[in-house]
Amino acid sequence: QLYDTTLRDGVQREGVSFSVVDKLHITQKLDELGIHFIEGGMPGSNPKDTEFFHKVRSLTLTNSVVVAFGS
Protein backbone atom coordinates (compact mmCIF):
# COMPACT_ATOMS: atom_id res chain seq x y z
CA GLN A 1 0.00 0.00 0.00
CA LEU A 2 1.12 3.54 -0.73
CA TYR A 3 1.38 6.27 1.93
CA ASP A 4 1.89 9.78 0.55
CA THR A 5 3.29 12.63 2.66
CA THR A 6 3.25 15.41 0.04
CA LEU A 7 0.74 17.56 1.95
CA ARG A 8 2.96 17.65 5.05
CA ASP A 9 6.52 16.83 4.04
CA GLY A 10 6.23 18.53 0.67
CA VAL A 11 5.86 21.94 2.30
CA GLN A 12 9.00 21.58 4.44
CA ARG A 13 11.08 23.22 1.72
CA GLU A 14 11.66 26.96 1.82
CA GLY A 15 9.34 28.85 -0.50
CA VAL A 16 6.72 26.09 -0.72
CA SER A 17 3.32 26.70 0.84
CA PHE A 18 0.06 24.99 -0.08
CA SER A 19 -3.22 26.76 0.55
CA VAL A 20 -6.14 24.70 1.84
CA VAL A 21 -7.61 24.75 -1.68
CA ASP A 22 -4.26 23.51 -3.05
CA LYS A 23 -4.26 20.67 -0.53
CA LEU A 24 -7.82 19.69 -1.46
CA HIS A 25 -6.94 19.59 -5.18
CA ILE A 26 -3.80 17.55 -4.49
CA THR A 27 -5.82 15.16 -2.33
CA GLN A 28 -8.30 14.62 -5.17
CA LYS A 29 -5.49 13.93 -7.65
CA LEU A 30 -3.72 11.52 -5.28
CA ASP A 31 -7.00 9.67 -4.84
CA GLU A 32 -7.38 9.46 -8.63
CA LEU A 33 -3.86 7.98 -8.79
CA GLY A 34 -4.90 5.27 -6.34
CA ILE A 35 -2.83 6.34 -3.33
CA HIS A 36 -4.07 4.36 -0.31
CA PHE A 37 -3.18 6.80 2.48
CA ILE A 38 -2.73 10.58 2.23
CA GLU A 39 -1.11 12.29 5.18
CA GLY A 40 -2.92 15.61 5.51
CA GLY A 41 -0.66 17.27 8.06
CA MET A 42 -0.76 18.06 11.77
CA PRO A 43 -4.19 19.48 12.67
CA GLY A 44 -3.35 19.90 16.36
CA SER A 45 -0.51 22.32 15.72
CA ASN A 46 -1.36 24.01 12.43
CA PRO A 47 -4.58 26.00 11.87
CA LYS A 48 -4.36 25.53 8.09
CA ASP A 49 -4.21 21.76 8.58
CA THR A 50 -7.18 21.92 10.95
CA GLU A 51 -9.18 23.74 8.26
CA PHE A 52 -8.05 21.18 5.66
CA PHE A 53 -9.24 18.26 7.80
CA HIS A 54 -12.66 19.91 8.21
CA LYS A 55 -13.02 20.60 4.48
CA VAL A 56 -11.59 17.31 3.17
CA ARG A 57 -14.67 15.54 4.54
CA SER A 58 -16.66 17.09 1.68
CA LEU A 59 -14.58 15.26 -0.95
CA THR A 60 -15.72 11.92 -2.29
CA LEU A 61 -12.58 9.79 -2.22
CA THR A 62 -12.75 6.30 -3.71
CA ASN A 63 -9.22 5.00 -3.19
CA SER A 64 -7.72 7.02 -0.36
CA VAL A 65 -7.97 7.51 3.37
CA VAL A 66 -6.76 10.88 4.68
CA VAL A 67 -4.77 10.55 7.90
CA ALA A 68 -3.05 12.93 10.30
CA PHE A 69 0.71 12.95 10.91
CA GLY A 70 1.54 10.45 13.62
CA SER A 71 -1.66 8.44 13.25
C-alpha positions in Angstrom: 0.0 0.0 0.0 1.1 3.5 -0.7 1.4 6.3 1.9 1.9 9.8 0.6 3.3 12.6 2.7 3.2 15.4 0.0 0.7 17.6 2.0 3.0 17.6 5.1 6.5 16.8 4.0 6.2 18.5 0.7 5.9 21.9 2.3 9.0 21.6 4.4 11.1 23.2 1.7 11.7 27.0 1.8 9.3 28.9 -0.5 6.7 26.1 -0.7 3.3 26.7 0.8 0.1 25.0 -0.1 -3.2 26.8 0.5 -6.1 24.7 1.8 -7.6 24.8 -1.7 -4.3 23.5 -3.1 -4.3 20.7 -0.5 -7.8 19.7 -1.5 -6.9 19.6 -5.2 -3.8 17.6 -4.5 -5.8 15.2 -2.3 -8.3 14.6 -5.2 -5.5 13.9 -7.7 -3.7 11.5 -5.3 -7.0 9.7 -4.8 -7.4 9.5 -8.6 -3.9 8.0 -8.8 -4.9 5.3 -6.3 -2.8 6.3 -3.3 -4.1 4.4 -0.3 -3.2 6.8 2.5 -2.7 10.6 2.2 -1.1 12.3 5.2 -2.9 15.6 5.5 -0.7 17.3 8.1 -0.8 18.1 11.8 -4.2 19.5 12.7 -3.4 19.9 16.4 -0.5 22.3 15.7 -1.4 24.0 12.4 -4.6 26.0 11.9 -4.4 25.5 8.1 -4.2 21.8 8.6 -7.2 21.9 11.0 -9.2 23.7 8.3 -8.1 21.2 5.7 -9.2 18.3 7.8 -12.7 19.9 8.2 -13.0 20.6 4.5 -11.6 17.3 3.2 -14.7 15.5 4.5 -16.7 17.1 1.7 -14.6 15.3 -0.9 -15.7 11.9 -2.3 -12.6 9.8 -2.2 -12.8 6.3 -3.7 -9.2 5.0 -3.2 -7.7 7.0 -0.4 -8.0 7.5 3.4 -6.8 10.9 4.7 -4.8 10.5 7.9 -3.0 12.9 10.3 0.7 12.9 10.9 1.5 10.5 13.6 -1.7 8.4 13.3 
